[in-house]
Every structure is written in structure tokens, then in C-alpha cells.
Amino acid sequence: MSELWNGTDAWTLAVIFGLAAVTVITRSFFFLSDASWHLPHWAQRGLQYAPIAALSAVVVPEIVMQQGQLIHTLQDARLYAAAVGAAVYFWRRDVLITIVLGMAVYLPLHLGWGW
């Protein structure tokens, strides 16, 4: 039995099981209650924008920053690929075509010219 835990002490195991219990209880809280629960209208409306806000928070820094610094040159393939991708999306509203044309701009600039 001691080989199974690889020297993990009782305190670490207690913390792991405690965190697991807290996670299960908080995630199942709404299932345990019999009362009907609804989000306020302002919260429902705000949640409609959450996916685009999260996506922007991840994608935009990847486009305009390199190694934690804003890019200082226009010779960066990501800028042109993002611009083409945005233009194509607003023109056609098709995600697949957006990805394909964005990559069609990015790859030659990045691999061919080393941008």
C-alpha cells in the first residue's frame, strides 16, 4: 500500500479529497435544490457575449504581441493573415473559408519570407 502513494503524506491526500468534495458539492448545488432558479435578464444578456470576449482575450494578444512585447514592425505575417481572415469572415460569414484564406496568407509570408 505504501508503494501506491509514493510517499504522499496524509495532509496532501486530505487536501486533494477536500478540494474534490468542495468541487462536487458546489457543482451539484443547483441539482440538489427543488426550487426553480433563473438568472436575471442582465446576467443572461451578459453571458451571450462571454464566448466572444474569451476568444478575443486569447487571440488578440497572439496577433499583436511577440514574447510579451507589442510588435514594432509591419513585417509580421500574423497581422496580414488576421486582416484577411476578418475581411473574409465579414464578407462571407463562413468560418472554414476564413481559416483557409487566413492560412493561405500566413503560410507563404511566414515560411517563404520568414516573417
C-alpha atoms as an extended CHARMM CRD file, in Angstrom:
* protein
*
       115  EXT
         1         1  MET       CA              0.0000000000        0.0000000000        0.0000000000  PROA      1               0.0000000000
         2         2  SER       CA              2.8480000000        2.4000000000        0.7140000000  PROA      2               0.0000000000
         3         3  GLU       CA              4.1540000000        1.9700000000       -2.8510000000  PROA      3               0.0000000000
         4         4  LEU       CA              0.7810000000        3.0610000000       -4.2090000000  PROA      4               0.0000000000
         5         5  TRP       CA              1.0040000000        6.5330000000       -2.6780000000  PROA      5               0.0000000000
         6         6  ASN       CA              4.7200000000        7.0700000000       -3.4750000000  PROA      6               0.0000000000
         7         7  GLY       CA              5.4040000000        8.8220000000       -0.1890000000  PROA      7               0.0000000000
         8         8  THR       CA              2.4290000000       11.2060000000       -0.3560000000  PROA      8               0.0000000000
         9         9  ASP       CA              1.6780000000       12.3530000000        3.1720000000  PROA      9               0.0000000000
        10        10  ALA       CA             -1.7540000000       12.3640000000        4.7810000000  PROA      10              0.0000000000
        11        11  TRP       CA             -2.0710000000       16.1770000000        4.6470000000  PROA      11              0.0000000000
        12        12  THR       CA             -1.6780000000       16.2350000000        0.8500000000  PROA      12              0.0000000000
        13        13  LEU       CA             -4.2510000000       13.4690000000        0.4450000000  PROA      13              0.0000000000
        14        14  ALA       CA             -6.6740000000       15.2880000000        2.7770000000  PROA      14              0.0000000000
        15        15  VAL       CA             -6.3230000000       18.4740000000        0.7180000000  PROA      15              0.0000000000
        16        16  ILE       CA             -6.8970000000       16.5960000000       -2.5570000000  PROA      16              0.0000000000
        17        17  PHE       CA            -10.0160000000       14.8400000000       -1.2510000000  PROA      17              0.0000000000
        18        18  GLY       CA            -11.2580000000       18.0560000000        0.3820000000  PROA      18              0.0000000000
        19        19  LEU       CA            -10.9180000000       20.0090000000       -2.8600000000  PROA      19              0.0000000000
        20        20  ALA       CA            -12.6560000000       17.2190000000       -4.7600000000  PROA      20              0.0000000000
        21        21  ALA       CA            -15.5450000000       17.2700000000       -2.2610000000  PROA      21              0.0000000000
        22        22  VAL       CA            -15.8920000000       21.0520000000       -2.4480000000  PROA      22              0.0000000000
        23        23  THR       CA            -15.9060000000       20.8620000000       -6.2580000000  PROA      23              0.0000000000
        24        24  VAL       CA            -18.5990000000       18.1670000000       -6.3320000000  PROA      24              0.0000000000
        25        25  ILE       CA            -20.7850000000       19.9810000000       -3.8010000000  PROA      25              0.0000000000
        26        26  THR       CA            -20.5730000000       23.3800000000       -5.4880000000  PROA      26              0.0000000000
        27        27  ARG       CA            -21.1770000000       21.9780000000       -8.9680000000  PROA      27              0.0000000000
        28        28  SER       CA            -24.1830000000       19.9260000000       -7.8720000000  PROA      28              0.0000000000
        29        29  PHE       CA            -25.7150000000       22.6680000000       -5.6900000000  PROA      29              0.0000000000
        30        30  PHE       CA            -28.2930000000       23.6330000000       -8.3180000000  PROA      30              0.0000000000
        31        31  PHE       CA            -29.3150000000       19.9960000000       -8.8400000000  PROA      31              0.0000000000
        32        32  LEU       CA            -29.8960000000       19.4230000000       -5.1290000000  PROA      32              0.0000000000
        33        33  SER       CA            -32.3730000000       22.2830000000       -4.7810000000  PROA      33              0.0000000000
        34        34  ASP       CA            -36.0420000000       21.7360000000       -5.6350000000  PROA      34              0.0000000000
        35        35  ALA       CA            -36.7210000000       25.4320000000       -6.1410000000  PROA      35              0.0000000000
        36        36  SER       CA            -36.6710000000       26.8330000000       -9.6460000000  PROA      36              0.0000000000
        37        37  TRP       CA            -33.7310000000       29.1750000000      -10.1880000000  PROA      37              0.0000000000
        38        38  HSD       CA            -33.3000000000       31.6610000000      -13.0480000000  PROA      38              0.0000000000
        39        39  LEU       CA            -30.5840000000       34.1140000000      -13.9120000000  PROA      39              0.0000000000
        40        40  PRO       CA            -31.5630000000       37.7710000000      -14.0350000000  PROA      40              0.0000000000
        41        41  HSD       CA            -32.0830000000       39.1880000000      -17.5310000000  PROA      41              0.0000000000
        42        42  TRP       CA            -28.9120000000       41.3200000000      -17.3310000000  PROA      42              0.0000000000
        43        43  ALA       CA            -26.8320000000       38.2380000000      -16.4880000000  PROA      43              0.0000000000
        44        44  GLN       CA            -28.3340000000       36.2070000000      -19.3360000000  PROA      44              0.0000000000
        45        45  ARG       CA            -27.6080000000       39.0430000000      -21.7460000000  PROA      45              0.0000000000
        46        46  GLY       CA            -24.0520000000       39.3470000000      -20.4720000000  PROA      46              0.0000000000
        47        47  LEU       CA            -23.4230000000       35.6300000000      -20.9230000000  PROA      47              0.0000000000
        48        48  GLN       CA            -24.2380000000       35.9760000000      -24.6330000000  PROA      48              0.0000000000
        49        49  TYR       CA            -21.0220000000       37.9840000000      -25.0340000000  PROA      49              0.0000000000
        50        50  ALA       CA            -18.8190000000       35.7750000000      -22.8810000000  PROA      50              0.0000000000
        51        51  PRO       CA            -17.5930000000       33.4310000000      -25.6710000000  PROA      51              0.0000000000
        52        52  ILE       CA            -16.5130000000       36.2530000000      -27.9830000000  PROA      52              0.0000000000
        53        53  ALA       CA            -14.8670000000       38.0960000000      -25.0830000000  PROA      53              0.0000000000
        54        54  ALA       CA            -12.9270000000       34.9830000000      -24.0610000000  PROA      54              0.0000000000
        55        55  LEU       CA            -11.8950000000       34.2820000000      -27.6430000000  PROA      55              0.0000000000
        56        56  SER       CA            -10.7410000000       37.8700000000      -28.1040000000  PROA      56              0.0000000000
        57        57  ALA       CA             -8.7590000000       37.7300000000      -24.8750000000  PROA      57              0.0000000000
        58        58  VAL       CA             -6.8580000000       34.7150000000      -26.2160000000  PROA      58              0.0000000000
        59        59  VAL       CA             -6.4820000000       35.5900000000      -29.9070000000  PROA      59              0.0000000000
        60        60  VAL       CA             -5.7360000000       39.3310000000      -29.9130000000  PROA      60              0.0000000000
        61        61  PRO       CA             -2.5500000000       39.1170000000      -27.7910000000  PROA      61              0.0000000000
        62        62  GLU       CA             -1.2950000000       36.3280000000      -30.0600000000  PROA      62              0.0000000000
        63        63  ILE       CA             -1.7040000000       38.6080000000      -33.0780000000  PROA      63              0.0000000000
        64        64  VAL       CA             -0.2590000000       41.8720000000      -31.7520000000  PROA      64              0.0000000000
        65        65  MET       CA              2.4130000000       40.6330000000      -29.3190000000  PROA      65              0.0000000000
        66        66  GLN       CA              5.5970000000       38.6270000000      -29.5890000000  PROA      66              0.0000000000
        67        67  GLN       CA              7.3980000000       37.3800000000      -26.4760000000  PROA      67              0.0000000000
        68        68  GLY       CA              5.3970000000       39.7110000000      -24.2450000000  PROA      68              0.0000000000
        69        69  GLN       CA              6.1110000000       42.8730000000      -26.2600000000  PROA      69              0.0000000000
        70        70  LEU       CA              3.9830000000       44.6710000000      -28.8290000000  PROA      70              0.0000000000
        71        71  ILE       CA              5.3010000000       44.0980000000      -32.3250000000  PROA      71              0.0000000000
        72        72  HSD       CA              7.1380000000       47.0880000000      -33.7930000000  PROA      72              0.0000000000
        73        73  THR       CA              7.2030000000       46.1380000000      -37.4510000000  PROA      73              0.0000000000
        74        74  LEU       CA              4.6820000000       45.5390000000      -40.1790000000  PROA      74              0.0000000000
        75        75  GLN       CA              6.6750000000       42.5210000000      -41.3610000000  PROA      75              0.0000000000
        76        76  ASP       CA              4.6490000000       40.0930000000      -39.3230000000  PROA      76              0.0000000000
        77        77  ALA       CA              2.5810000000       37.5000000000      -41.1300000000  PROA      77              0.0000000000
        78        78  ARG       CA              0.0150000000       37.3120000000      -38.3330000000  PROA      78              0.0000000000
        79        79  LEU       CA             -1.1560000000       40.8770000000      -38.9630000000  PROA      79              0.0000000000
        80        80  TYR       CA             -1.8950000000       40.2690000000      -42.6330000000  PROA      80              0.0000000000
        81        81  ALA       CA             -3.4560000000       36.8530000000      -42.0280000000  PROA      81              0.0000000000
        82        82  ALA       CA             -5.7310000000       38.2930000000      -39.3240000000  PROA      82              0.0000000000
        83        83  ALA       CA             -6.7460000000       41.1980000000      -41.5610000000  PROA      83              0.0000000000
        84        84  VAL       CA             -7.5610000000       38.8700000000      -44.4660000000  PROA      84              0.0000000000
        85        85  GLY       CA             -9.3800000000       36.4700000000      -42.1430000000  PROA      85              0.0000000000
        86        86  ALA       CA            -11.5080000000       39.2570000000      -40.6650000000  PROA      86              0.0000000000
        87        87  ALA       CA            -12.3210000000       40.6690000000      -44.1080000000  PROA      87              0.0000000000
        88        88  VAL       CA            -13.2700000000       37.2650000000      -45.4810000000  PROA      88              0.0000000000
        89        89  TYR       CA            -15.4290000000       36.4790000000      -42.4600000000  PROA      89              0.0000000000
        90        90  PHE       CA            -17.3610000000       39.7470000000      -42.7190000000  PROA      90              0.0000000000
        91        91  TRP       CA            -17.7270000000       39.2110000000      -46.4560000000  PROA      91              0.0000000000
        92        92  ARG       CA            -18.8120000000       35.5490000000      -46.4910000000  PROA      92              0.0000000000
        93        93  ARG       CA            -19.7070000000       34.6820000000      -42.8410000000  PROA      93              0.0000000000
        94        94  ASP       CA            -18.0730000000       31.2780000000      -43.3020000000  PROA      94              0.0000000000
        95        95  VAL       CA            -15.5690000000       30.1100000000      -40.7050000000  PROA      95              0.0000000000
        96        96  LEU       CA            -13.9770000000       27.4440000000      -42.9150000000  PROA      96              0.0000000000
        97        97  ILE       CA            -13.2300000000       29.8900000000      -45.7320000000  PROA      97              0.0000000000
        98        98  THR       CA            -11.9170000000       32.3640000000      -43.1330000000  PROA      98              0.0000000000
        99        99  ILE       CA             -9.4450000000       29.8060000000      -41.7870000000  PROA      99              0.0000000000
       100       100  VAL       CA             -8.3620000000       28.5950000000      -45.2080000000  PROA      100             0.0000000000
       101       101  LEU       CA             -7.7490000000       32.0560000000      -46.6610000000  PROA      101             0.0000000000
       102       102  GLY       CA             -6.1360000000       33.3310000000      -43.4700000000  PROA      102             0.0000000000
       103       103  MET       CA             -3.6940000000       30.4230000000      -43.5370000000  PROA      103             0.0000000000
       104       104  ALA       CA             -3.1900000000       30.9020000000      -47.2890000000  PROA      104             0.0000000000
       105       105  VAL       CA             -1.8700000000       34.3770000000      -46.4680000000  PROA      105             0.0000000000
       106       106  TYR       CA              0.0160000000       33.3970000000      -43.3070000000  PROA      106             0.0000000000
       107       107  LEU       CA              1.9740000000       30.3870000000      -44.5440000000  PROA      107             0.0000000000
       108       108  PRO       CA              3.7030000000       31.9590000000      -47.5690000000  PROA      108             0.0000000000
       109       109  LEU       CA              4.6190000000       35.0390000000      -45.5750000000  PROA      109             0.0000000000
       110       110  HSD       CA              5.8570000000       33.0810000000      -42.5720000000  PROA      110             0.0000000000
       111       111  LEU       CA              7.5390000000       30.1450000000      -44.2870000000  PROA      111             0.0000000000
       112       112  GLY       CA              8.5170000000       31.7860000000      -47.5540000000  PROA      112             0.0000000000
       113       113  TRP       CA              9.7460000000       35.1890000000      -46.4190000000  PROA      113             0.0000000000
       114       114  GLY       CA             10.4460000000       34.3630000000      -42.7930000000  PROA      114             0.0000000000
       115       115  TRP       CA              8.1020000000       36.9620000000      -41.3290000000  PROA      115             0.0000000000
